[in-house]
Amino acid sequence: MRIGGLGAKAALLKEQMKKKPCKRCSLHYNHVSFDKCPHCHHLDELRLQQLFVKKEAAFQSRKSIGMLFFILALIAGFLMLVISSL
């Protein structure tokens, strides 16, 4: 039995449509629940810049761990190729 499928995809799309990007910080928020962006409406310009730095650091962290997993997958694939040819 396949869980998900078209119904789950439609539910996910419906949930994503409730969110829109903030013009100030570009993070998504639910504009139905919030009048203003909960991420940046209370921040001044200095703190907004700190938010951007924090967001960029998190992105770089995810990028580096993704590259690590890619390299490990290549090594594992190469080892399986070598072992299967023996």
Beta strands, then each sheet from edge to edge (+ up, - down):
strand 1: 19-21
strand 2: 28-30
sheet 1: 1+ 2-
end
